[in-house]
Amino acid sequence: MNELLLTIAGFLLIIFSAKEIGQRSLKIGLPLISGFILTGVACGPYVLGFFTRESAHHLILIDELALPFIALAAGAEIHFAELRNSLKKILRIISCIVGVVIVLGTTALYFLSNYIPFTSDFTSEQIFGVAVLGSIILAATSPSSTIAVIKELRAKGKFTQLALGITVFMDTIVILVFAIGTSFVDSVFHGSSIEAAFLAHVIGEICIDVILGILIGLIVKTAFALPVSEVFHSMFTLIVGYLVFHASGLFANKELPILHFKLFGEPLLICMVAGMYVSNFTRFKTPLLNFVESAAPVIFIIFFTAVGIELDLGVLKESWKVIGVIILVRLFAMYSGCFIGSKITRASPMHSRYLGLCFITQAGVSLSLAKDVGVSFPAWGNEFASLFVGIIVTDTLIGPGFFKLALHKVKEAHTRGAKVDGAGEKAVIFGVENQSLALAKQLSANGWKVTVANLALNPVDSGPGNGVEIKVISDISKETLKDLGLDTADTIIVMLDNDTNFKICEAAYENFGTKKMVTLLQDRGDAHRFYELGALIVDPATAIVNLLDHFVRSPSAAALLLGQEANKDVIEFGVRNENLHGLALRDLHLPSDCLVLSVRRKGNLVLSHGYTRLRIGDEVTVIGSKESLNEVAIALG
């Protein structure tokens, strides 16, 4: 008992170091989890020796808490409503990926078994079973790393949406196949024959696990329906997950009468189904996702640090050549599977060429499956887990680079200041004065590419422009405006005299169909001319009065409008993600701190509610934190 308490106390102290090292790993371009794992390795029995191999065994409790949570989170991230338009395409590509990875991975692991220490005494059938189980883990990916790269590069487009959809759904398929693989390996090590009756038995046990997953989902749903604090919901869900994993051990050697099916045969599958059920078939999707979002940082730092402590460096030392070969085989298998799947689904040649580079990274689910093998097969599972942790950590380090390369090659990566065709992030301002330069700077700070046009008919000495791009034009002909970039600009702002403003708006309207035209009105008597073109009018004579009126009657809204609320903003996004066409707003997965305020369709404001269905081309106004609004921009395309 004293040893257990000392282990827990020491581990809690190490957690604080792991958090700091994880943050520093981000600054040098490494994934967050790599810092956690390296901290665990440093404090483990093979380096500094803060933990012995015996005391590290007490950390099994962490696995029983974290593994169900990771599976639950994987299920909660599946949103059938958002994927329904491309689900068939996604499943075909995933089938090709998983099939090729399992075939090539199994072959490689089988023929490399002589170089893997813990398989030296295995029969050929047992080696084949271990190879199959390992190849299934090789097929898993990392949704969190994928989303992080997309955010970093501000990537948008069909390729990005396809890669994200495959990544999110891939882990679900892998967990399902892993359940079959575990049953297969279990039968091999117990000397059972592989016949039609066995396959029927495996399918029956998986069906039992799916039913149990739905029942667990109903229990979680009932807990979320109780009028109690969110802390209770979180603790209850974690305890339920732990009990599922614990029950798996209790019922390991027990079967149902008559049918002879095991209960809780694959706890990861049960928890994944529970998360999927609550997220898609109940009204508690948002509370569940809030729980996952808030608990994930704590769970991950604890779990991945424990993975590092339990890592057997002796296995890695003896098997580093095997790890290198398997990583190369996985790279080739992933690329080949994606290429075949892309050709079957008739993807563009560009997408077929680079899609395979998007799924190299592995993380949470991969590690949880490797750890699950360690728990399910204690005789050799820990050595197996250490071998695959080495593979997974390496993939985690090299994977983001491949994904970034793919996004750049398909021209969907948009770093700050880059133009996003049709994405509403390019503006042209006519007129050079303090207000126009200040507006240009503010738009640039928010990721827009801004050009300020100085009309030579009435030139203004603007100096260097203070970092703002200023172009001098001699007229407002179609050719001049096209050279200025109006053919690709989503928005123009005119701040000259009324007649010149109208000529510019009219030329933009007739020649380029510019969607948004904002004019600073000098004479209210000319307003009707601009209204006919659909321009948005700012009248200085009334703007200040209206703004003061809103500060009196709705100060919070006015403060948001002026950007006075820290880290909050209101932004209008265009819907370009084809998967969202026809999706009801209530089924749209948004960050918990974001809210849809309005939907504008074909120039008309739609009084939106939960049952309002999105259409391609809609303009959706969303309020939220700046970081979360970046996620909304990715989701809407």
C-alpha positions in Angstrom: 0.0 0.0 0.0 2.8 2.4 0.9 4.5 1.6 -2.4 1.3 2.4 -4.3 0.9 5.8 -2.5 4.6 6.7 -3.2 4.1 5.8 -6.9 1.0 8.0 -7.2 2.7 10.9 -5.4 5.8 10.6 -7.6 3.7 10.4 -10.7 1.7 13.5 -9.8 5.0 15.5 -9.4 6.2 14.3 -12.8 3.0 15.4 -14.4 3.8 19.1 -13.8 7.2 18.6 -15.5 5.5 16.8 -18.4 3.2 19.7 -18.9 6.0 22.2 -19.1 8.2 20.0 -21.4 5.1 19.3 -23.6 4.6 23.1 -24.1 8.3 23.6 -24.9 8.2 20.8 -27.5 5.5 22.7 -29.4 7.9 25.7 -29.6 10.5 23.6 -31.4 7.9 22.1 -33.8 7.3 18.7 -32.1 3.9 17.4 -31.2 2.6 18.0 -27.7 2.4 14.3 -26.8 6.1 13.7 -27.7 7.0 16.0 -24.8 4.8 13.9 -22.5 6.2 10.6 -23.6 9.8 11.8 -23.4 9.3 13.0 -19.9 7.9 9.6 -19.0 10.9 7.9 -20.6 13.3 10.1 -18.7 11.7 9.4 -15.4 11.2 5.7 -16.1 13.2 2.7 -14.9 15.7 2.8 -17.9 17.0 6.4 -17.5 16.7 8.4 -14.2 15.0 5.5 -12.4 12.4 7.4 -10.5 10.2 4.4 -11.2 11.1 0.7 -11.0 9.6 -1.8 -13.4 7.5 -3.1 -10.5 6.2 0.3 -9.4 5.4 1.2 -13.0 3.0 -1.7 -13.0 0.8 0.3 -10.6 0.0 2.7 -13.4 -2.3 0.2 -15.0 -5.2 2.2 -13.3 -4.4 5.1 -15.6 -4.8 2.8 -18.7 -8.2 1.7 -17.4 -9.3 5.3 -17.1 -7.7 6.8 -20.2 -8.3 4.0 -22.8 -12.2 4.1 -22.5 -12.1 7.9 -22.6 -10.0 7.9 -25.9 -12.4 5.4 -27.4 -15.4 7.5 -26.3 -13.9 10.6 -27.7 -13.3 8.8 -31.1 -16.9 7.9 -31.2 -18.1 11.3 -30.2 -16.2 12.9 -33.1 -18.2 10.9 -35.7 -21.1 13.1 -37.0 -23.1 11.1 -39.6 -25.2 14.1 -40.6 -22.1 16.0 -41.7 -20.6 13.1 -43.5 -23.7 11.7 -45.3 -23.0 13.4 -48.6 -19.5 11.9 -48.9 -19.8 8.8 -46.6 -19.7 6.3 -49.5 -16.6 7.8 -51.0 -14.9 8.0 -47.5 -15.7 4.3 -46.8 -14.4 3.1 -50.1 -11.1 4.9 -49.6 -10.8 3.7 -46.0 -11.5 0.1 -47.1 -8.6 0.3 -49.6 -6.3 1.9 -47.0 -7.1 -0.6 -44.2 -6.9 -3.6 -46.7 -3.5 -2.6 -48.2 -2.0 -1.7 -44.8 -3.1 -5.0 -43.2 -1.8 -7.1 -46.1 1.6 -5.4 -46.4 1.9 -4.8 -42.6 1.2 -8.5 -41.8 3.6 -9.7 -44.5 6.4 -7.4 -43.2 5.9 -8.2 -39.5 5.7 -12.0 -40.2 9.0 -12.0 -42.1 10.7 -9.7 -39.6 9.7 -11.9 -36.6 13.2 -13.4 -36.3 14.4 -9.9 -35.3 11.6 -9.3 -32.8 12.7 -10.6 -29.4 9.4 -11.6 -27.8 8.3 -13.8 -30.8 11.3 -16.1 -30.7 9.4 -18.9 -29.0 6.1 -18.5 -31.0 4.7 -20.9 -33.5 4.2 -19.7 -37.1 0.5 -19.4 -36.4 1.1 -17.3 -33.3 3.5 -15.1 -35.2 0.9 -14.6 -38.0 -1.7 -13.6 -35.4 0.6 -11.1 -33.8 1.5 -9.7 -37.2 -2.2 -9.3 -38.1 -2.9 -7.5 -34.8 0.1 -5.2 -35.3 -0.9 -4.4 -38.9 -4.3 -3.3 -37.7 -2.8 -0.8 -35.4 -0.6 0.5 -38.2 -3.9 1.5 -40.0 -4.9 4.0 -37.3 -4.4 7.7 -37.7 -4.6 10.9 -35.6 -7.6 13.3 -36.0 -6.2 15.7 -33.4 -2.9 16.1 -35.3 -4.7 16.5 -38.6 -6.9 19.3 -37.3 -3.9 21.0 -35.7 -2.1 21.1 -39.1 -5.2 22.3 -40.9 -5.5 25.2 -38.3 -1.9 26.1 -38.6 -2.0 26.3 -42.4 -5.5 27.7 -42.6 -6.3 25.0 -45.1 -9.6 25.0 -47.0 -11.0 23.1 -49.9 -12.3 19.7 -51.1 -9.0 17.9 -50.5 -8.8 19.2 -46.9 -12.4 18.2 -46.2 -11.9 14.7 -47.6 -8.7 14.2 -45.6 -10.4 15.3 -42.4 -13.4 13.1 -43.0 -11.2 10.0 -43.7 -9.1 10.7 -40.6 -12.1 11.0 -38.3 -13.8 7.9 -39.6 -10.7 5.8 -40.0 -10.2 5.2 -36.2 -13.8 4.0 -35.9 -13.2 1.3 -38.6 -9.8 0.4 -37.1 -11.3 -0.1 -33.6 -14.0 -2.4 -35.2 -11.4 -4.4 -37.1 -9.2 -4.5 -34.0 -12.0 -6.2 -32.1 -12.1 -9.0 -34.8 -8.3 -9.2 -34.7 -8.1 -9.6 -30.9 -10.6 -12.5 -31.1 -8.5 -14.1 -33.8 -5.3 -13.8 -31.9 -6.9 -15.0 -28.7 -8.1 -18.1 -30.5 -4.7 -18.7 -32.0 -3.0 -18.6 -28.6 -5.6 -20.9 -27.1 -5.3 -23.5 -30.0 -8.8 -23.0 -31.4 -9.4 -23.7 -35.1 -10.5 -21.0 -37.5 -13.7 -22.2 -39.1 -17.1 -20.8 -40.2 -18.4 -21.4 -36.7 -15.6 -19.4 -35.2 -16.3 -16.4 -37.5 -19.9 -16.5 -36.6 -19.0 -16.6 -33.0 -16.7 -13.5 -33.4 -19.5 -11.6 -35.3 -21.9 -12.5 -32.5 -19.5 -11.2 -29.8 -19.1 -7.9 -31.7 -22.9 -7.6 -32.0 -23.0 -8.1 -28.2 -20.4 -5.4 -27.7 -22.3 -3.0 -30.0 -25.5 -3.6 -28.0 -23.6 -3.0 -24.7 -22.2 0.2 -26.2 -25.7 1.5 -27.0 -26.8 0.6 -23.4 -23.7 2.4 -22.0 -24.7 5.4 -24.2 -28.2 5.3 -22.8 -26.7 5.4 -19.3 -24.5 8.4 -20.2 -27.4 10.1 -21.8 -29.5 9.7 -18.6 -26.7 11.1 -16.6 -26.4 14.2 -18.8 -30.2 14.7 -18.5 -30.0 15.1 -14.8 -30.1 18.7 -13.5 -26.7 18.6 -11.8 -23.3 20.2 -12.3 -21.1 19.5 -15.3 -18.5 18.2 -12.9 -20.9 15.3 -12.0 -21.5 14.6 -15.7 -17.7 14.4 -16.3 -16.9 12.2 -13.2 -19.8 9.9 -13.9 -18.8 9.4 -17.6 -15.2 8.6 -16.6 -16.3 6.2 -13.9 -18.7 4.4 -16.4 -15.8 4.1 -18.8 -13.5 2.7 -16.1 -16.2 0.2 -15.0 -16.6 -1.0 -18.6 -12.8 -1.7 -18.9 -12.8 -3.3 -15.4 -15.8 -5.5 -16.3 -13.8 -6.7 -19.4 -11.2 -8.2 -17.0 -13.9 -9.7 -14.7 -15.7 -11.4 -17.5 -12.6 -12.5 -19.4 -13.1 -16.2 -18.7 -16.9 -16.1 -18.4 -19.5 -16.7 -21.2 -23.2 -16.4 -21.6 -25.1 -19.6 -21.2 -26.2 -21.4 -24.3 -24.8 -18.8 -26.7 -21.3 -18.9 -25.1 -20.6 -15.3 -26.0 -18.2 -13.2 -23.9 -19.5 -10.1 -22.2 -17.4 -6.9 -22.5 -15.1 -8.7 -24.9 -13.7 -5.5 -26.5 -14.1 -2.5 -24.1 -12.7 0.0 -26.7 -15.4 -0.9 -29.1 -18.1 -0.6 -26.5 -17.0 2.9 -25.4 -16.6 4.0 -29.0 -20.2 2.9 -29.8 -21.4 4.7 -26.7 -19.8 8.0 -27.8 -21.2 7.6 -31.3 -24.7 6.9 -30.0 -24.8 9.9 -27.7 -23.3 12.2 -30.3 -25.6 11.2 -33.2 -28.9 9.9 -31.7 -29.5 12.1 -28.6 -29.8 15.8 -27.8 -26.7 15.6 -25.6 -24.0 15.9 -28.4 -22.9 19.3 -27.3 -22.5 18.4 -23.5 -20.6 15.3 -24.5 -18.2 17.2 -26.8 -17.8 19.8 -24.1 -16.8 17.1 -21.6 -14.3 15.6 -24.1 -12.8 19.0 -24.9 -12.4 19.9 -21.2 -11.1 16.5 -20.0 -8.8 15.6 -22.9 -5.8 17.8 -21.9 -5.7 16.3 -18.4 -6.3 12.7 -19.6 -3.8 12.9 -22.4 -0.9 14.3 -20.2 -1.5 11.6 -17.7 -1.8 8.8 -20.2 1.1 9.7 -22.5 3.4 10.3 -19.6 2.5 6.9 -18.2 3.2 5.4 -21.6 6.7 6.8 -21.5 7.3 5.5 -18.0 6.1 2.0 -19.0 8.1 2.0 -22.3 10.6 -0.9 -22.5 13.7 0.6 -23.9 15.3 -2.8 -24.1 12.8 -3.9 -26.7 13.4 -0.7 -28.7 17.2 -1.2 -28.5 17.0 -4.7 -29.9 14.3 -3.9 -32.5 15.2 -0.4 -33.9 15.9 -1.9 -37.3 12.5 -3.5 -37.3 10.9 -0.2 -36.3 12.6 1.5 -39.2 11.5 -1.1 -41.8 7.9 -1.1 -40.5 7.7 2.7 -40.7 8.8 2.6 -44.4 6.4 -0.3 -45.1 3.5 1.7 -43.5 4.4 4.8 -45.6 4.2 2.8 -48.8 1.1 0.9 -47.7 -0.8 4.1 -46.7 0.2 5.8 -50.0 -0.8 2.8 -52.1 -4.1 2.3 -50.3 -5.0 6.0 -50.8 -4.0 6.0 -54.4 -6.1 2.9 -55.2 -9.1 4.3 -53.2 -8.8 7.6 -55.0 -8.8 6.0 -58.4 -11.8 3.9 -57.5 -13.7 6.9 -56.3 -12.6 8.9 -59.4 -10.8 11.6 -57.5 -8.8 14.2 -59.4 -5.2 13.2 -60.3 -3.8 15.8 -58.0 -5.8 14.5 -55.0 -4.9 10.9 -55.9 -1.2 11.8 -56.0 -1.1 13.5 -52.5 -3.9 12.0 -50.4 -1.7 9.2 -49.1 0.6 11.8 -47.4 -2.2 12.9 -45.1 -2.4 9.9 -42.8 1.1 9.2 -41.7 0.7 10.6 -38.2 -0.5 8.4 -35.4 -1.4 9.2 -31.7 -4.2 8.6 -29.3 -6.1 5.7 -30.7 -3.0 3.9 -32.0 -1.4 4.1 -28.6 -4.6 3.0 -26.8 -4.8 -0.1 -29.1 -1.2 -0.9 -28.4 -1.7 -0.6 -24.7 -4.9 -2.7 -24.9 -2.8 -5.5 -26.3 -0.5 -5.2 -23.3 -3.5 -5.6 -21.0 -5.2 -8.4 -23.0 -2.1 -10.5 -23.5 0.1 -9.9 -20.4 2.6 -12.7 -21.4 4.0 -10.8 -24.4 1.7 -7.7 -24.7 4.0 -5.2 -22.9 6.9 -5.9 -25.2 4.5 -5.7 -28.2 3.2 -2.3 -26.8 6.8 -1.0 -26.4 7.7 -1.9 -30.0 4.6 -0.2 -31.4 5.0 2.9 -29.2 8.4 3.4 -30.9 6.7 3.1 -34.3 3.8 5.4 -33.3 6.0 8.1 -31.8 8.2 8.2 -34.9 5.1 8.5 -37.1 3.9 11.3 -34.9 7.1 13.2 -35.4 7.3 12.8 -39.2 3.6 12.8 -40.1 2.7 16.5 -39.9 5.5 17.4 -42.3 4.1 15.0 -45.0 0.6 16.4 -44.4 1.8 20.0 -44.8 3.6 19.1 -48.0 0.4 17.6 -49.4 -1.7 20.7 -48.5 0.9 23.0 -50.2 1.0 20.8 -53.3 -2.8 20.9 -53.8 -2.7 24.7 -53.1 -5.1 24.5 -50.2 -2.6 25.8 -47.6 -3.1 29.5 -46.9 -0.6 31.0 -44.4 -1.3 34.5 -43.1 -1.7 37.0 -45.9 -2.1 34.4 -48.7 -5.1 34.8 -51.1 -7.9 32.2 -50.7 -9.8 32.1 -54.0 -13.5 32.8 -53.4 -13.1 32.5 -49.7 -13.9 36.2 -49.0 -10.5 37.2 -47.8 -9.4 39.7 -50.5 -10.5 43.3 -50.3 -9.7 46.4 -52.4 -10.1 49.9 -50.8 -10.4 52.9 -53.0 -9.1 56.1 -51.5 -6.0 56.9 -49.4 -6.5 58.6 -46.1 -6.0 57.9 -42.4 -9.3 55.9 -42.2 -8.6 53.7 -45.3 -5.1 52.9 -44.1 -6.3 52.1 -40.6 -9.0 49.8 -42.1 -6.5 48.1 -44.3 -4.2 47.4 -41.3 -7.1 46.0 -39.3 -8.3 43.7 -42.1 -4.7 42.5 -42.7 -4.4 41.7 -39.0 -7.4 39.5 -39.4 -5.9 37.5 -42.3 -7.2 39.5 -45.3 -5.1 40.4 -48.3 -5.8 44.1 -48.8 -4.9 46.5 -51.6 -5.4 50.2 -51.3 -6.0 52.0 -54.6 -4.9 55.7 -55.0 -6.7 57.3 -57.9 -4.3 59.4 -59.9 -7.1 61.8 -60.9 -6.9 63.1 -57.4 -3.6 61.7 -56.0 -2.9 61.8 -52.3 0.6 61.6 -50.9 0.4 58.6 -48.6 4.0 58.2 -47.8 5.2 54.6 -47.6 1.8 53.3 -46.6 3.0 52.0 -43.2 3.1 48.5 -44.5 -0.1 48.7 -46.6 0.1 47.8 -50.3 -0.9 51.0 -52.3 -1.3 51.0 -56.0 -1.8 54.1 -58.2 -4.4 53.8 -61.0 -5.1 56.3 -63.7 -8.7 55.4 -64.5 -11.5 53.0 -63.6 -11.7 51.0 -66.8 -12.4 47.3 -66.7 -8.8 46.5 -67.6 -7.4 48.7 -64.8 -9.8 47.3 -62.2 -8.9 43.7 -63.3 -5.2 44.5 -62.9 -6.0 45.8 -59.5 -7.5 42.4 -58.6 -11.3 43.1 -58.6 -12.0 40.0 -60.6 -10.9 37.9 -57.6 -11.8 40.3 -54.8 -14.8 39.4 -52.7 -15.2 42.9 -51.2 -14.5 46.5 -52.3 -14.7 49.6 -50.1 -15.0 52.9 -51.8 -14.1 56.1 -49.8 -14.0 58.8 -52.5 -16.6 61.3 -53.7 -20.1 60.0 -54.4 -19.8 60.1 -58.3 -16.5 58.3 -58.3 -17.7 55.8 -55.7 -20.7 55.0 -57.9 -18.7 54.6 -61.1 -16.4 52.1 -59.3 -19.3 50.2 -57.8 -21.1 50.1 -61.1 -18.0 48.8 -62.9 -17.4 46.2 -60.3 -21.1 45.1 -60.4 -21.3 44.9 -64.2 -17.9 43.4 -65.0 -17.0 41.2 -62.0 -20.2 40.6 -60.1 -18.6 41.7 -56.9 -20.7 40.4 -54.0 -19.9 42.9 -51.3 -19.6 46.6 -52.0 -19.2 49.1 -49.1 -19.4 52.8 -49.7 -18.7 55.7 -47.4 -21.6 58.1 -48.4 -20.8 61.8 -48.8 -24.3 63.0 -49.7 -27.3 61.0 -48.5 -29.3 62.2 -51.5 -27.4 59.7 -53.6 -28.2 56.7 -51.5 -30.8 55.3 -53.9 -28.2 54.8 -56.6 -26.1 52.6 -54.4 -29.1 50.7 -53.1 -30.0 49.7 -56.6 -26.5 48.1 -57.0 -27.0 46.3 -53.6 -24.1 48.2 -52.0 -23.9 48.5 -48.2 -23.9 52.2 -47.2 -22.1 53.9 -44.3 -23.5 57.4 -43.7 -21.1 59.3 -41.4 -23.9 61.7 -40.5 -26.0 58.9 -38.9 -23.4 56.2 -38.1 -22.2 57.8 -34.9 -25.8 58.5 -33.7 -26.8 54.9 -34.4 -23.7 53.5 -32.7 -24.3 55.6 -29.6 -28.0 54.4 -29.6 -26.8 50.8 -29.7 -24.4 51.4 -26.9 -27.3 52.6 -24.8 -29.8 49.9 -25.7 -27.5 46.9 -26.3 -24.0 47.7 -25.0 -22.8 44.1 -25.3 -23.6 43.9 -29.0 -22.0 47.3 -29.7 -18.9 46.4 -27.8 -18.6 43.2 -29.9 -19.1 45.2 -33.1 -16.3 47.5 -32.2 -14.0 44.7 -31.1 -13.9 45.8 -27.4 -14.6 42.3 -26.0 -11.3 40.5 -25.4 -10.8 37.4 -27.7 -14.4 37.7 -29.0 -15.5 38.4 -32.6 -18.4 38.3 -35.0 -17.5 37.0 -38.5 -19.6 36.0 -41.6 -18.5 32.8 -43.3 -19.4 31.5 -46.7 -20.6 27.9 -46.8 -18.5 26.0 -49.4 -18.2 22.6 -47.8 -20.4 20.3 -50.0 -20.8 17.9 -47.1 -22.9 20.6 -45.3 -25.4 21.1 -48.1 -28.8 20.4 -46.7 -27.6 20.0 -43.1 -29.8 21.4 -40.3 -28.1 24.0 -38.1 -28.8 21.9 -35.0 -26.7 19.0 -36.5 -23.8 21.3 -37.3 -20.8 20.6 -35.1 -19.6 23.9 -33.7 -17.2 24.7 -30.9 -19.0 25.1 -27.6 -18.2 28.8 -27.4 -19.7 29.7 -30.9 -23.2 30.6 -31.8 -24.9 31.1 -35.3 -26.5 34.6 -35.3 -27.9 34.7 -38.8 -27.9 33.1 -42.3 -28.0 35.2 -45.5 -29.1 33.4 -48.6 -29.1 35.0 -52.1 -29.0 38.5 -50.5 -31.9 37.8 -48.2 -31.7 37.4 -44.4 -33.1 34.1 -43.2 -34.5 34.0 -39.7 -32.5 30.9 -38.7 -33.3 28.3 -36.1 -32.2 24.8 -35.3 -34.1 23.3 -38.3 -32.8 25.8 -40.9 -30.9 23.8 -43.5 -27.7 25.2 -44.9 -27.1 25.6 -48.7 -23.9 26.0 -50.6 -23.3 29.8 -50.9 -25.0 30.8 -47.7 -23.4 33.5 -45.6 -23.4 32.4 -42.0 -22.7 35.0 -39.2 -21.1 33.4 -36.1 -20.1 34.8 -32.8 -17.4 33.2 -30.7 -13.8 33.2 -29.6 -11.2 34.0 -32.2 -9.6 30.6 -31.9 -12.9 28.8 -32.2 -13.9 30.9 -35.2 -10.9 29.6 -37.0 -12.3 26.1 -36.5 -15.7 27.3 -37.9 -13.9 28.6 -41.0 -12.4 25.2 -41.6 -15.7 23.4 -41.0 -17.7 25.6 -43.4 -15.0 25.3 -46.1 
